Amino acid sequence: MPKINSDNCQAIILAAGKGTRMKSDLPKVLHKVAGKALVSYVIDACHEAGITKPMLVVGHGSAEVRAAIGDEVSYCEQFRQLGTGHAVMCALPFIKEKKGEVLVMCGDAPLIEGKTLIALRNYFRESGAVCTVLSAEMKNPAGYGRIFREGTGRVLGIIEEKDATASQKKITEINTGTYCFDLAALRSVIDELDTNNAQGEYYLTQVLELLIAKGYQVNAYLCEDSNTALGVNDRIQQAAAEKILRKRVLKDIMLEGATIIDPKTTYIEKGVKIGADTVIRPNTHLRGNTVIGANCVIGPDCDILNSTIGDNSQVRYAVLDSIKTETGANIGPYTYMRPGTELAENVKIGGFCEVKNTKVGAGSKIPHLSYIGDAEVGSGVNIGCGCITCNYDGYKKYKTEIGNNAFVGCNVNMVAPVKIADDSYVAAGSTVTEDVPAEALAIARERQRNIEGWVRKNKEKREK
């Protein structure tokens, strides 16, 4: 489907409301579903449709919204929130074009898609109307404005829920809050809005009545998927939107060639990328800017955030935060990997290990029960069970360097800053406080003494 030419079509996203039903200090449009802010989905839909710089009308929590969204939109401030019509009044002076079209949509509608905006705009153009409202059929339309038609089907207006009569509330075709307007026609009536309604606000829906009264054609485009209409006004609707978005994401991933064993227990945020023939096992959470390569096995029970996992890797029962691996990584079970960690090819990080801000060379192994932090580990290194880099002295962090093909025995403490050179050995149980030269054996522990008869003598002493 061809995209919209943004030179001829603008977009206004209404994002100034407080969202009192969310019962939160956070602006409603910044609440997240499937890992992204509500309003980000609306912005993405505009971008997908070809509108490169939509305008965001902000008000409540404006500084927070601007900080979160950045420069991917332009901004207009609605200093007093007096309704949807008032928000558009505030925005129109910032649109320099006199002719063309403008899409208006709500910032709390994360299920809108670019293809729907394109279809709406195409229908608008083909029909010759000056306003097309995106509508949907809802089995339970409570809470939504109703599309009011005459017998022939011509749209006569939109009736808000609080202003509707009992018979009008039975109408099941509802207003999604998304519109396509002829810009000149919208400008011609926007200043005629009044507040003679149950809310005492400037309703954008009144624009349709004003246009019809002037003899303009107004119509509605009925979208195929009624989920498009779902906005988020409270935590219950937020959870419903989360469920729908998660299903969409999982469907797209599976169509691209990845296997998801149990979609009901798999949580993948929009934007995560997964290669072909990768298998995602149950109870896995993939979040943020995570990229999983091809032919991997991820899970069960993994939480991976902002990480890149190379092809042919395996991750089980692990928490990964902002790490990067090359091909053939073997991580887990019960492993915690923290920001700044990078693994070269075929590295193993085993059970109950924690690795932080560390580079590990090709083929190296940290198999179990170790903490390695602020370190650089060469290739072909084996770090035994229970090893620790003592990287913090209470004031500063220090680096540990372990050279290629070094062997570190079990229960070794490496007190940073310290260097263990290539091809060296560190004996089990050592506390290393000085650099170890290449090909040397470091032993840093008290010499063993066996005291004969100690147990018998100690027992006799206690009995006396």
N, C-alpha and C positions, 0 to 999 in steps of 0.2 A: 504494500500500500504506500503510494507516494507521500512524503512528508509535507507538512505545511511550510509555506514560504514565510519566514518570520518577518520579512519586510512588509508583508501585507496583513499579518495577523499578530496581535499582541496578546498577552495573557496577564490577568490580575488574579493573584491568589490571596484570599482573605484569611489573615492569620493574626488578628489583633485581639481576639477574645481571651478572656481569662480562663474559661472552662471551669466554672465553679463546681460542677458535678464531679470533677476529677478529685476534688478535695486535696489539692496539692499546691505548693508554692511554685512549682515549675510551670511555665506557660504550657497550655494544653498541647500546642502543636509540636512541642519538643518531647513529649512522651513517646516512648519507643514501642514499635511492634516489629518483630523479627529483626531486631538489632538496629533499626533506623528510626529517626524521628518521623512522626506522622507527616509533617510538611515536606520532608525530603522525598517521600514517594510522589507527592503531587508535583514537585519540581522535576523529578525524574521523568514523570509522564509528559511534562511540557517539553523537556529535552528530547525524549523519544519521538515526540510528534514533530519536532523541528523548530520549536520555539526556544531560541538559545538564551534569552535573558528575560524570563518572566519577572513581573513586578510583585513584590511581597508587601502587602499592607500589614504593618506591625503596630502594636499598641501596648497591651499589657506585656510586661517582661521584654520590651523591645530590645534592650541591650543584650540580654541573654540569647534572644533569637538571632540577632545580627552576628553575635560571636560564634554561635553554633553553625550557622549556614554559610557565612562568609560572602564572597563576591560572586557566587554563581547566580545571583539574582540582583535586581535593583530594588530599592526600598522606598516606601512611602509611609509616613507616620500618621496614624489615626489617633490623635491625642485624646479625644473623647469617643468612647465606643457607643455610638448611637444607632447601631444596626447595620445590616448588610448594605442597604442602599447608601447610607452615609459613608461607609468604607469605599464604595465605588466613587462617590462624590470626591473623596479625598485623593483618589488615585488618578482620575481622568486628567487633571491639569498637568500631570507629569508625563502624559503620553503626547508626544509632539505631533504625531500624525493626525490629520483631520479626517482622512478617509481610511477605509479598510475594515478589518474585523477585530474584535476583542473577545477572547475567552475569559469568562469569570468563573472561578471555582473556589471551593472551600479548602482551607489548609489542614482540615482534620479528616480528610477523606482518602486514606492511604490505599484504597483498592482501585482507584482510578488508574487507567493505563493509557499509554500513548496512542495505541490503536483506536481506543474509544474516542479520544479527542479528535483524531483525524477523521473518523467516521462521522462524528457530530458536525464538524466543520464542513465536510463534503455535502452532507445532507442539507445543511443550512444554505450553501451556495446553490445547490440544484433546485431547492424548493422556492427560491426567490424571496424568502422571509427576511425580516429585519431582526428577528430574534428567534432562535431555536433553543428550547430548554431540553436538557437531557433528562428523560423520565425513565421510570422502572416500574414493573408490576410487583407488588408486595402482598403476600398473603396476610401479613399483619402490618398495616400501614401506620399504626399508631405512632405519633410523634413527628410525622412527616407532613409537609404541605402537599395538598392534593391538586392534581391537574384537572381543571374544570373545563369540560368541553360541551359544545352544543350537540344536538342530535346528529348532525352530519359529521361530527368528529373534530370540527374546527376548535382550536384552543381559544377559550375566552379569558383565561387567567389562572392564577394559582391561589388557592385558599390555604392560609396557614392553619395549623391544627387548632390553635387557641381561638381562631376566629370562625371555625367551621361549624355548621349546623350538624345535627345528628345524622341527617341523610347524607350530607356532604362527607362526613367522616367514613361512610361506607365505601367511598371511592377507593379503589386499590391501585390506581396509577399515581405515582408520587413524584415529587420534584427532588432530584438528586442534589440540587444546589450548584449544578454546572450549566453554564449558558454560553451560547455564541451570539454576539450582538453585532449588528452594523454599527460601526463606531459613530458615524454622524447621527444616526437615529437615536442612539443612546444619549449622546450629548444634548440632543434637542429636548429631551424630557426629564433628564436626571434632576434638574432643579425644581421640578414640579412635585417631587415626592412630599408627602406629609406624614404625620405621626398619628393619624386617626385610626388606631388599631389597639388590640388588647395589650400589646407590649409597650406602646408609646414610643416606637422606634421607626426609623426610616427603612421600610422593607424594600429590598431590591425587586421582589415579586410585583410590587405596584407598578414598576416600569412597564411590565407587560400590558397591564390595563390601560396605561396612558398611551402606549403605542397603538393598541387596538382602537382606542377612542379616536385617534387621529387617522384611522383608516389603514394602518400598516398591517401586513400579514405577520402573525406570530404562530409558531407551530412547536411541536414536540417530537424529539427523536427518541423512540423507545429502545433502550439498550438491551442486548441479548441476555446479559448476566446481571441479575438483580443485585448481586453482591456489590457491584460498582457503587450502588447508592449508599452503602453502609458507612456512616460517619462514626466518629468516636467521641462520645460525650461523657462517658463514665468508664470505670474499670471493667465492667461487664462487657461493654461493646469493644473495649480494647482487647480483651481476651478473645472475643469472637473474630476480630480482624486478624489477630495473631495466628489463629488456627487456619484461616483461609489463606493468608500470605505464605505460611509455612508449607501448605500443600502445593501452592503454586511453585515455590522454590524447588521443592523436592521433585516435582513433576519435570521441571526444566532440566534438573541435574540428571535424572534417569534417562530422559530423552537424548542427552548428550553422551550416554554410554557408561555411566557409573551405576553400580548396584547398591541399592539401599535395602538391607535385609528386612528392617521393620520401620516403615515410615512413621508409625504412630509413636515410636520412642526415639526418633532422630530429629535433632533440632539444628537446622542450618540457616544462617542468616543470608538475606539477599546480598549478592556481591561476592560470596565465597565461590571459588573456582575449583573444580575437581576434574582430574583427567580421566580418560577412558579406561575401562576395566579395573577401576579402583572399587573396592568393596567397603562400604560403611556399615559397621555392625551396630547393634542397638545401644541406646543410652549414650550417644555421641552428640556433643555440642560443637559445632564449627562456627566461629564468630569473627566479626570484623573483616579485615583484609586478608583472610586466610586463603592460601593456594595449596592444593593437594595435587601431586603429580599423578602420572598414570601407573597402573598396576600396583597400587598400594593397598594395604589392609589397615583400616583405621577403626579402632574400637575392639571390643566393647568398652564402654565407660571412659570416654575421653572428653576432655574440655580443651579445645585448641583455639587460641585467640591470636589474630594478627601474625600468623606464622606461615612459613613456606616450607613444605615437605617435599623432598625430591622423589623422583620416580622409584618404584620398586622398594618402597619403605614400609615398615610395619610399626604401628604405634598402638599399644594396649594399656588400658587402665592408667592413663597419664594426664597430667595437666601441663600444657605448653603455652607459654605466654611470650609472644614476640621473639620467636627463635627462627633459625633457618637451617635446613639440612640439604646436603647434596643427595645423590642417589644412594639407595641401599641402606638407609638408616634403620636401626633396630632399637626401638625405645620401649621400655616398660618390662614388666608391669610395675605399677605404683611408683611412677617417676614424676618428678617435678622439675620442669625446665623453665628458667626465668629469662627475662629480657637480656639481649646482648649475646646470647649463646649461638654459636655457629658450628655445625658439624660437617666435616668433609665426607668423602665417599666411604660407605661401608663402616660407619662408626656404630658401636653398640653402647647404649646407656641402659643399664639394667635395673633390677628391682630395688626400690627404696633408695634411689639416688636423687640428689638435688644438684643441679648444675646451673650456674649463674654467671653471665657476662664472661663466657669462656669460649675460646676457639679450640676445637679438637681436630687433630689431623687424621688423614685417611687411615682406615683400618684399626684405629685405636679402640680400646675397650675400657669402660668403667662399669664393671658388671653388677656390682651390688653394694648397697649400704654405705655409700660415700657422699661427701659434700665437696664439690669442686667449684670454687668461686673466684672470680677475678684472676683467671689463669689462662695460659697458653700451653696447650698440650700438643706435642708433635705427632708424627705419623708412627704407626706400629707400636704404640705405647700400651702397656697393660698396667692398670691401676687396681690393686687388690682390694679385698673386702675391708670396709671400715676406714677408708682413708679420708683425711680432712686437709684442706688448705686453710690454714689459720690466717685469714686475710684481713682481719680487723683488730686494731689494738685499742679500740674504744674511742679513737679520734679520727683515724684515717684508714682507708683501704689500701692494701698493698698487693702486688702481683706475684704469682708463682709461675715459673717457666719450667716446663718439663720437655726435654729434647726428644728427638726421634729415637725409637726403639728402646727407650728406657723401660725399666721394670721397677714398679713400686710395690713392695710387699704389703701384706695385710696390716691394718691398724697403724698406719704411718701418719704422723702429724707433720705437715710441711709449713713451717712458720715463715710467712712472707714478710719482706721480700726475700725470695730464695730462688736459685737456679739449679736444676738437676740436668746435667748435660747429656748429650747423645750417648746411647749404648751403656748407660750406667745402671747400677742396681742399688736399691735401697732396701735394707733388711727389714723384715716384719717387726712391728713394734717400735720402730725408731721415731724419735722426734728430731726432725731435721731443721737446724737453725743456721747452717752454713751451706754455701754452694757445694755441689758435688761435681767433681771433674768428670770428663768423658771416660768411659770404660772403668770407672772406679766402683767399689762396693762401699756404701755408707752404712755404718752401724752406729746408731746413736741410742744406746740403752744400757742400763746398769748390768754388769756381768752377773750371771746367775750364781747363787750360793745355795747349797743344800745343807741344812742344819740337822744332823742325825739325832734322833730321839726327841726332837722338839715336842711332838704331839703328846708322848707319854709324860714328859716332865711337866708340860703345861696342865695336863689333866690332874696330876698329883698335886700341883700347886693350888688349883681351884678347889679340890676336895678338902685341903687343909684349911 
